[in-house]
Amino acid sequence: MPLRRGDDLPGRVWKTKAPVWAADLVEYGNMPRAEAARLQGFKTALAFPVILDNEVLAVSEFFSTGRHLRGSHFCGCIPQA
């Protein structure tokens, strides 16, 4: 499924050059793949950019079947990675 800059989690990360934490995919707006994620049992997602020379080269996306709040230790270390 092709995504444009700003669309879905990877498109938003690509546009903003910042990590995105979606604690509840059902409630998260602008996610065309929400139904597919729900059918797989995914509830939470994290996406972050891979940047070189201020250019986004890739976006990494991770999903979980559990609900996880943004305040987790893992999410806090993403900007330093």
Order of alpha helices (4+ residues) and beta strands (2+ residues): alpha-beta-alpha-beta-beta-alpha
